[in-house]
Every structure is written in C-alpha cells, then in structure tokens.
C-alpha cells in the first residue's frame, strides 16, 4: 500500500457522524481511497477501515460483508393515489429543504414543480449538493426531515406526475 494522504480531522468528523446518528456503517469514497467507519452496533472489529483502492480495486481491497438493507423510515399513513414518483437521496448526508436557514423552503406540499426544480440540498463532507427533480408534477409528501441525516436511496420528496 502506498502513502495515503488522509486528513485525520475529516476521519474524526466521519466517526462523529456515525456516533451522533447511531449509524451501523458509513463509507466515503474519494479518488482512490475509500473510508468505512463502523458504529458500535455494527460487526465487531476495527471501528475505522481504510482501503487504498487503485485501478484494480476488487483485487486489492478486501471484501466488506453487507447485510441486506431493510426499508428505513415510517410507512406512509395513507396510501397516496395516482402516479407517484419518489425523489430519493443520491448520497448519504444531511438534507436541507432551503439553501439558507432564513430562506424559504425549496418546495412545499402542494407545489407544482418542473423537471430540474431544486427540491433541497444534501450536505456531505461540507459540500452542498442541490437535488433536482427528474419529473414534473405536484409535491404530495416530503418524508425527509430538514437538517436530518438521510441515507442513499431514502425518499426525500414524493411527486404526483400527470397521467399520460
């Protein structure tokens, strides 16, 4: 393994995120380095695992066993009618409904949005990524909570699209 240029403060921040939100595991990949931090409730072993993953990552990085993921979050209380499309988190991070604390939310239930409309932001490693809608329609539910950690694939916003 070659010399890794890793900022220990960033690794500490990842550990703090895992502890604060009681995560089983958090993996961050950047360039040819993948960092996996496992929480106390995860598989026993080292709490921090670093992999140096050159081009042949599958050959050099040890395999990490993953348990099948169960759906997270509460089930909707009432089933939504119509063509509902979920806008999901493309990455793990903190979801924000507005670009600034004093700014209005990007979308509200009942808003009609277009393709490309920003429905919120996700902050990961101090980088804010806008989340655009891939569909046009009416916002019918916003399951993700403002300022809370979301997992990749978790539903942020539900949109009813017009029937074709």
Phi, psi and omega per residue, in radians:
X1 nan 2.344 -3.129
X2 -1.393 -3.097 3.129
X3 -1.246 2.158 3.139
X4 -1.704 2.299 3.095
X5 -1.732 1.567 -3.047
X6 -2.058 2.287 3.083
X7 -1.459 1.952 -3.080
X8 -1.060 -0.581 3.136
X9 -1.090 -0.677 3.122
X10 -1.180 -0.650 3.095
X11 -1.135 -0.726 3.094
X12 -1.062 -0.683 3.110
X13 -1.108 -0.671 3.099
X14 -1.121 -0.747 3.115
X15 -1.080 -0.749 3.124
X16 -1.077 -0.700 3.095
X17 -1.076 -0.778 -3.137
X18 -1.071 -0.771 -3.131
X19 -1.211 -0.769 -3.071
X20 -1.089 -0.723 -3.069
X21 -1.788 0.182 3.086
X22 0.899 0.835 3.140
X23 -1.426 2.590 3.034
X24 -1.334 -0.667 -3.062
X25 -2.789 2.519 3.066
X26 -2.401 2.200 3.120
X27 -2.089 2.294 3.088
X28 -2.176 2.260 3.116
X29 -2.028 2.361 3.075
X30 -2.543 2.166 -3.130
X31 0.985 -2.073 -3.107
X32 -1.870 0.367 3.139
X33 -2.158 2.332 3.045
X34 -2.110 2.290 3.120
X35 -2.046 2.187 3.086
X36 -2.042 2.189 3.091
X37 -1.985 2.205 -3.135
X38 -1.896 2.397 3.118
X39 -1.373 3.064 -3.097
X40 -1.121 -0.542 -3.101
X41 -1.466 -0.106 3.137
X42 -1.373 -3.076 3.140
X43 -0.950 2.426 -3.135
X44 -1.164 2.658 -3.116
X45 2.475 -2.774 -3.119
X46 -1.177 2.386 -3.132
X47 -1.281 -0.431 3.140
X48 -2.208 2.248 3.134
X49 -2.141 2.171 3.123
X50 -1.933 2.364 3.101
X51 -2.155 2.258 2.991
X52 -1.666 1.949 -2.967
X53 -2.008 1.503 3.055
X54 -1.163 -2.994 -3.025
X55 -0.879 -0.665 3.129
X56 -1.663 1.105 -3.030
X57 -1.030 -0.663 -3.091
X58 -1.145 -0.506 -3.114
X59 -1.443 -0.540 -3.012
X60 -1.750 -0.515 -3.104
X61 -1.604 2.316 3.116
X62 -1.150 2.602 -3.128
X63 -1.246 2.504 3.092
X64 -1.933 2.201 3.133
X65 -1.340 2.328 3.108
X66 -2.064 2.333 3.038
X67 -1.428 2.618 3.120
X68 -1.050 2.397 -3.121
X69 -1.415 2.419 3.050
X70 -1.745 2.635 3.124
X71 -1.027 2.402 -3.132
X72 -1.886 2.779 3.095
X73 1.545 2.829 -3.116
X74 -1.258 2.654 3.077
X75 -1.315 2.585 3.104
X76 -1.055 2.428 -3.110
X77 -1.198 -0.708 3.123
X78 -2.181 2.387 -3.134
X79 -1.201 2.324 -3.130
X80 -1.423 2.430 -3.117
X81 -1.689 2.600 3.070
X82 1.768 -2.996 3.128
X83 -1.443 1.670 -3.097
X84 -1.722 2.281 3.092
X85 -2.066 2.281 3.113
X86 -1.582 2.298 2.972
X87 -1.694 2.071 -3.004
X88 -1.919 2.786 3.116
X89 -1.210 2.183 3.129
X90 -1.393 -0.178 -3.124
X91 -2.736 2.931 3.083
X92 -1.403 2.363 3.103
X93 3.005 -3.040 3.125
X94 -1.631 2.220 -3.098
X95 -1.560 2.306 3.059
X96 -2.161 2.319 -3.135
X97 -1.431 -0.243 -3.110
X98 -2.345 2.701 -3.127
X99 -1.284 -0.269 3.110
X100 -2.625 2.693 -3.108
X101 -0.997 -0.580 -3.109
X102 -1.669 0.057 -3.127
X103 -1.563 2.691 3.075
X104 -1.189 2.697 3.113
X105 -1.066 2.581 3.139
X106 -1.070 -0.753 3.106
X107 -2.462 2.699 3.060
X108 -2.254 2.773 3.053
X109 -1.036 2.319 -3.119
X110 1.742 -0.313 3.110
X111 -1.180 2.520 3.017
X112 -1.754 2.157 -3.084
X113 -2.043 2.818 3.123
X114 -1.923 2.920 3.035
X115 -1.056 2.276 3.139
X116 1.645 -0.166 3.102
X117 -1.106 2.381 3.118
X118 -1.357 2.187 -3.137
X119 -1.772 -0.135 3.131
X120 2.841 -2.989 3.135
X121 -2.296 2.654 2.988
X122 -2.148 2.244 3.094
X123 -1.763 2.189 3.067
X124 -2.410 2.143 3.119
X125 0.986 0.739 3.103
X126 1.152 0.338 3.066
X127 -2.016 2.220 -3.140
X128 -1.702 2.168 -3.137
X129 -1.999 2.129 3.091
X130 -1.194 2.551 3.117
X131 -1.942 1.846 3.136
X132 -1.540 2.645 3.066
X133 -1.381 2.435 3.087
X134 -1.689 0.001 -3.124
X135 -2.370 2.828 3.036
X136 -1.886 2.480 3.118
X137 2.842 -2.834 -3.101
X138 -1.787 2.285 3.085
X139 -1.241 2.122 -3.100
X140 -1.935 -0.323 3.134
X141 -2.814 2.561 3.073
X142 -2.243 1.477 -3.074
X143 -1.194 -0.517 -3.102
X144 -1.283 2.410 -3.132
X145 -1.611 2.415 3.132
X146 -1.072 2.277 3.086
X147 1.392 0.152 -3.117
X148 -1.918 2.663 3.117
X149 -1.195 2.346 3.050
X150 -2.112 2.615 3.109
X151 -1.664 2.720 3.078
X152 -1.013 2.282 3.127
X153 1.586 -0.142 3.121
X154 -1.264 2.461 -3.106
X155 -1.239 2.207 3.078
X156 -1.686 -0.856 -3.056
X157 -2.482 2.487 3.045
X158 -1.940 2.346 -3.071
X159 -2.196 2.303 3.027
X160 -1.577 2.062 -3.136
X161 -1.680 2.605 -3.135
X162 -1.096 2.527 3.082
X163 -1.216 2.465 -3.122
X164 -1.719 nan nan
